[in-house]
Amino acid sequence: MTSPFQQRLNKHLADTVQTAWFERRCLACDLLLAPSCDDDYCGDSCYPVNLVVPAFVTKTPASRIGGFRRSSASRALPGTRFEDVDPLDIIEAADWHCELCGGAIPKDVDRYDPQAATVDHHMPLALGGHHVRSNMRAAHRRCNTSKNATHPTDLDYG
């Protein structure tokens, strides 16, 4: 049995959610959406033609951190230290520029595009590097892939 306060609170929350649903607007043209519309756009004319999934954009920071940690763990040596680092924080700290070639990283390309944003481990995990913020930098996918597991002293930046 719920208390009168909990009943009033639940009714208030339900009313708030319903009001928000009825006040939704099209993301493209800002027209009020019909309550029966399950989409974020009012029609085909407003729907984006080439919807690209930007690099490192997922539902939550926790999912970015978890996915980055899991993918890195597969390359790490036993005893590697791990920090929870949001890859988007690394890329934004570099102002969306590759720290290997110096070029701009586009924000609107598919994550598998050669120009897509990735996070490079300066000292590769496969060579004993750690998954810590101080060992990470932003890089294009092509730059990171061409570097591979090369020791920093063996790289030719010239």
Disulfide bonds with the S-S distance in Angstrom:
none
